[in-house]
Structure formats: structure tokens, C-alpha cells
Amino acid sequence: MLITGATGFIGKYLISELIQQNFNISIAVRQKTSLFSDKVKQFVVGDFESNPDFSPALKDVDCIVHLAGKAHVIDKSKAPVLDEFRLINADLSLNIAKQAVAAGVNRFVFLSSIGVNGNQNTKPFLESDAPNPQEPYAISKHEAEQGLFKLAKETDLEVVIIRPPLVYGENAPGNFSRLMSWVGKKHPMPLPLGLVSNSRSLVAIDNLVDFIITCVTHKNAANEVFLVSDREDLSTTQLLRKIAKAFNKKIFLLPVPVQLMIFMAGFLGRRADAIRLFSSLRVDSSKAKELLGWDPKITMDEQLLKVAKAQK
């Protein structure tokens, strides 16, 4: 099995679990890393933006798990933002997939994003819903999905698409990291989030890794799209309280009406961001249960306790 994006947040957890399960693992990296044991064979392919040659890494590989991607564009003055995302998230993905076909690889597991479905909803997203990507990142992921399924129709390559919502766990980046930093302070400042009644799906890193491995091995995963979550939807307010409970910390959430916060955000030019923050985004992951027999292996409370213990 070949893994790209092995040095990222999800990649490191996935590699650790694959080693424990005695998988034969190779990784394709930009430059050599010392993060992994000698049980992991490394192939240095250089800059991912320059259409690298993956063929030496694909010999005797039956499955690729493609995690590598671009989540942020720092310098937005260099080129159109969508082009920057497209270069890695779409072009690189199709480049390695085409090389996989030439090498006789059987399966290509692609980590996409729930953003392909959309940014918010009033009822849970399903795999059968029409894609509605709103941001350049999600658009580039959708383009990759389309290209991969086109390739699957034209060749014998089996494609599996996974669209996770927010992934949380120890060392998780982004919004979860910011929440953890706030709760972890000696005296957390009060936040005006006591009345947020949205409903959001998340997925624990242990659950996502377990699901990725299921998609590698299960025959029924071939040429399918999956939405995956903990199946425990909760509001931003509830999430903060769960994190605080895991860390045994006391937090103060001020009961400020959501509409007032959105109104104030408008004065700062951040109204759209505020609406997104306070909106609901749920997924229905029952297809994973019905088609693959998969259930989450860990609860949110258990995953948060693992994070808290690791940071003590």
C-alpha cells in the first residue's frame, strides 16, 4: 500500500495504525522524513506541484491512499486562489491516479471533503445529494472526484471517495486546535457562545483512520462515495462543554444571541464567516453501515479524553 500525505495530521495516525495491523506500507514524500520506523519504505518524489514521477513507488502496490492536499493558500496575490488549490488537490490527484493505472494498481482511496456537498444544511447530507461546493478548496476536491470517477469508468482502477466533516483528535489543525488552545488556558476568557443551537457532525481521528482502512480492504467500497462521521451531532456550545469536561476545566460561555453576533460581525466584514460558524452541517453516514458494515469504534467523549490525557 502507498500513502501520500503521510506526514500530515491524518497521515501520521493512519501510518501508526497500519503498522500495528502489519500492513506493508510505502509512502511518497517530497523529502525524506524521520517520523516513521524502518517498517515504512520511503520514496522521495520531490515537489508535488511539478507533476512528479511516482512510478518507482508504485511497483507491487495494490492500493493507494491519497491524503496529500492543499487546505490553505497563504499568498493570495500569486495566482487565482482556485488555481492554487487545483494544482495540488485536482491535478496532482489525477496525475498519480493515471500513473497508478499504468502500474496496475487496483484501488485508489481519495480523501475529499464534506465541502463538496456544501457549507451548511437543514437536513443531513447524503452521498446521493447533488454536489454544491462553495469554496475554492471544495471546488478543487470536487474536480478531483469527477476526474477520478471518469478514470475509473475508462480503466480497471477502483476509486473510493471519502468526504469527512471536521476531523478532531490530538494535534488536529484548524478550528479544533483553536478550541483546544482556548480551553487549555489556565483561565479561559469567556466566549459569547452560550446560545449557539446549531447541529454539526464531526469525526474522531480514530474513527476516520478505521474507516479509511475499511475502504482499503472491503470489496463493496469500490467506486463509491462515503460520508463518514461519529453519528453524534452536537452544537458548538455542546462541543465546547464536552472539551472542557474532558480537560476537567471550568469555562464560561456568555448567553449572547446568535443573530446579534452575526449583526456585529457584519460591521467587521465577517458576516458570511459568522453565518458559516453558527450554521448546521450534518451528514448521514448510514451508507457506511449498510454497505460496509462499519460503525464508529470510539465515542466523542472517549476521543476527547485521549486528547486530554496526551496533553497532560
C-alpha positions in Angstrom: 0.0 0.0 0.0 1.2 3.5 -0.9 0.3 6.5 1.3 0.6 10.2 0.2 0.3 12.9 2.8 1.8 10.6 5.4 3.4 13.4 7.4 0.1 15.3 7.9 -2.3 15.0 10.8 -4.4 12.2 9.4 -1.4 10.5 7.7 0.6 10.0 10.9 -2.4 8.4 12.7 -3.1 6.2 9.7 0.5 5.0 9.3 0.7 4.2 13.1 -2.5 2.0 12.8 -1.4 0.3 9.6 1.9 -0.6 11.2 0.1 -2.1 14.2 -2.1 -4.2 11.8 1.1 -5.4 9.9 0.3 -3.8 6.5 3.1 -3.5 4.0 3.4 0.3 3.7 5.3 2.7 1.5 5.0 6.5 1.5 5.6 9.0 -1.2 7.1 12.2 0.2 8.6 15.5 -1.0 11.7 14.9 1.1 12.9 12.1 3.4 11.4 12.1 6.9 12.4 10.6 10.2 8.9 10.4 11.5 8.4 6.7 10.8 10.1 3.5 11.7 12.1 1.4 9.2 8.9 -0.6 8.7 7.8 2.2 6.3 9.5 2.3 2.9 10.0 5.9 1.7 10.0 7.2 -1.9 11.2 10.7 -2.3 9.4 12.2 -5.3 10.2 15.9 -4.9 7.9 18.8 -5.3 4.2 17.7 -5.7 3.5 20.8 -7.8 5.8 19.7 -10.7 4.0 16.5 -11.8 6.4 14.1 -10.1 7.1 10.6 -11.3 5.5 8.2 -8.8 6.3 5.1 -10.9 9.2 3.8 -8.7 6.9 3.9 -5.7 4.0 2.1 -7.4 5.8 -1.2 -8.1 3.9 -4.1 -6.5 1.4 -1.6 -4.9 -2.2 -2.8 -4.9 -3.8 0.3 -3.2 -3.0 4.0 -2.9 -4.4 6.1 -0.1 -4.2 9.7 -1.3 -4.2 12.1 1.6 -1.9 14.8 0.2 -3.7 18.1 -0.5 -3.6 21.8 -0.1 -6.0 23.2 2.5 -4.9 26.8 2.6 -3.4 29.4 0.3 -1.2 31.8 2.2 -0.2 34.2 -0.5 -3.4 35.0 -2.4 -1.6 37.5 -4.7 0.5 34.9 -6.5 -2.3 33.4 -8.7 -6.0 32.9 -8.6 -6.9 31.0 -5.4 -8.8 28.2 -7.2 -5.8 27.6 -9.5 -3.6 27.2 -6.4 -5.9 24.6 -4.9 -6.5 22.9 -8.2 -2.8 22.3 -8.8 -2.5 20.0 -5.8 -6.0 18.8 -5.0 -7.1 18.0 -8.5 -4.1 17.9 -10.9 -1.8 16.0 -8.6 -4.5 13.6 -7.7 -5.3 12.8 -11.3 -1.5 12.6 -12.1 -0.8 9.9 -9.5 -4.1 8.1 -10.4 -3.1 7.9 -14.1 0.3 6.6 -13.1 -1.4 4.1 -10.8 -3.4 2.7 -13.8 -0.2 2.3 -15.8 1.3 0.4 -12.9 -1.6 -1.9 -12.4 -2.7 -0.6 -9.0 -6.1 -2.0 -8.1 -7.7 0.7 -5.8 -7.4 4.4 -5.2 -8.8 5.8 -1.9 -9.2 9.6 -2.1 -9.7 11.8 0.9 -12.1 14.5 -0.2 -14.1 17.0 1.9 -17.7 17.4 3.1 -17.4 20.8 1.5 -18.1 19.1 -1.8 -21.7 18.7 -0.6 -21.9 22.3 0.7 -21.2 24.5 3.7 -24.4 24.2 5.6 -27.7 22.3 5.6 -31.1 21.9 7.3 -31.1 18.1 6.9 -28.2 15.7 6.9 -26.2 15.4 3.6 -26.3 12.2 1.8 -23.9 10.7 -0.8 -26.7 10.9 -3.3 -27.2 14.7 -2.9 -26.1 16.9 -5.8 -22.6 18.4 -5.1 -22.7 22.0 -4.2 -19.1 23.1 -3.4 -18.9 26.8 -2.4 -15.2 27.5 -1.6 -12.2 27.1 -3.9 -10.8 24.2 -1.8 -14.1 22.2 -2.0 -14.4 23.0 -5.8 -10.9 21.6 -6.4 -11.8 18.5 -4.4 -14.9 18.0 -6.5 -13.0 18.4 -9.7 -10.6 15.7 -8.5 -13.6 13.4 -7.7 -15.0 13.9 -11.2 -11.7 13.2 -12.8 -11.1 10.1 -10.7 -14.5 8.6 -11.5 -14.1 9.3 -15.1 -10.8 7.4 -15.0 -12.5 4.5 -13.1 -15.1 4.2 -15.9 -12.4 4.1 -18.5 -10.0 1.7 -16.7 -9.9 -1.1 -14.1 -8.9 1.3 -11.3 -11.3 1.1 -8.3 -11.9 4.5 -6.8 -13.2 5.2 -3.3 -14.1 8.8 -2.2 -14.3 9.7 1.5 -15.8 13.1 2.4 -15.3 13.7 6.1 -16.5 16.7 8.1 -14.3 18.3 10.7 -11.7 15.8 12.0 -10.6 16.1 15.6 -8.0 14.5 17.8 -4.6 15.2 19.4 -2.7 17.8 17.2 -5.7 18.4 15.0 -5.2 21.6 13.0 -7.6 24.5 12.3 -10.7 25.3 14.4 -10.4 22.3 16.7 -6.9 23.3 17.6 -8.0 26.8 18.4 -10.8 25.5 20.7 -8.3 23.2 22.5 -5.9 26.2 23.0 -8.7 28.2 24.5 -9.9 25.5 26.9 -6.3 24.6 27.8 -5.6 28.1 29.1 -5.2 28.5 32.9 -8.1 31.0 33.0 -10.0 30.8 29.7 -11.6 34.1 28.7 -15.4 33.9 28.5 -16.8 33.4 25.0 -20.1 34.6 23.7 -21.2 31.1 22.6 -23.6 30.0 25.2 -26.7 30.2 23.0 -25.5 28.5 19.8 -28.0 25.9 18.9 -26.7 24.6 15.6 -26.1 21.0 14.9 -22.8 19.7 13.4 -21.3 16.4 12.5 -17.6 15.6 13.4 -15.4 12.6 13.0 -12.8 11.4 15.5 -9.4 10.7 14.1 -9.6 7.1 15.4 -12.9 6.6 13.6 -11.7 8.2 10.3 -8.5 6.0 10.3 -10.6 2.9 10.9 -12.9 3.8 8.1 -10.0 4.5 5.7 -8.7 1.0 6.4 -12.1 -0.4 5.8 -12.3 1.3 2.4 -8.9 -0.2 1.6 -9.9 -3.7 2.3 -13.7 -4.0 1.7 -14.7 -5.2 -1.8 -18.0 -3.2 -1.6 -16.2 0.1 -1.2 -15.1 0.1 -4.9 -16.3 3.1 -6.9 -18.4 4.5 -4.1 -18.6 7.8 -2.3 -18.9 7.8 1.5 -19.8 10.4 4.1 -18.4 9.4 7.5 -19.0 10.8 11.0 -19.2 9.9 14.7 -23.0 9.9 14.3 -23.2 12.2 17.3 -24.2 15.6 16.1 -23.9 18.5 18.5 -23.9 22.3 18.7 -20.8 24.4 19.0 -21.9 25.2 22.6 -22.1 21.4 23.4 -18.8 20.7 21.8 -17.0 23.3 24.0 -18.6 21.9 27.1 -17.5 18.4 26.1 -14.0 19.5 25.6 -14.0 21.3 28.9 -15.3 18.2 30.7 -12.6 16.1 29.2 -9.9 18.5 30.4 -11.7 18.9 33.7 -11.8 22.7 33.2 -14.4 25.3 34.1 -15.4 27.5 31.2 -17.7 30.5 30.8 -20.0 30.8 27.8 -21.9 34.0 27.7 -25.6 33.8 26.5 -25.3 36.2 23.6 -28.0 35.8 20.9 -26.6 34.4 17.6 -28.3 37.0 15.5 -26.6 39.8 17.5 -23.2 38.2 16.9 -23.9 37.9 13.2 -25.0 41.5 13.1 -21.8 42.7 14.9 -19.7 40.5 12.6 -21.2 42.4 9.7 -19.5 45.6 10.9 -16.2 43.8 10.6 -16.9 42.5 7.1 -17.2 38.9 8.5 -20.9 38.3 8.3 -20.5 35.4 5.9 -17.9 33.8 8.2 -20.2 34.2 11.2 -23.2 32.7 9.4 -21.0 29.7 8.4 -19.7 29.3 12.0 -23.2 29.3 13.5 -24.9 27.2 10.8 -25.6 23.5 10.9 -23.7 20.9 8.9 -24.8 17.3 9.4 -24.0 14.2 7.5 -25.8 10.9 7.3 -23.2 8.1 7.4 -25.6 5.2 7.3 -24.4 4.1 3.9 -21.1 3.1 5.5 -23.0 0.9 7.9 -25.3 -0.6 5.3 -22.7 -1.3 2.6 -19.5 -1.9 4.6 -20.9 -2.9 8.0 -18.9 -0.1 9.5 -19.6 1.6 12.9 -17.6 4.2 14.8 -15.1 2.5 17.1 -14.8 5.3 19.6 -17.2 7.9 21.0 -16.6 11.6 21.1 -16.1 11.6 24.8 -13.6 8.8 24.6 -11.6 10.6 21.9 -11.6 13.9 23.8 -10.3 12.1 26.9 -7.5 10.6 24.9 -6.6 14.1 23.7 -6.7 15.4 27.3 -4.5 12.6 28.7 -2.0 13.1 25.9 -1.6 16.8 26.7 -1.2 16.4 30.4 
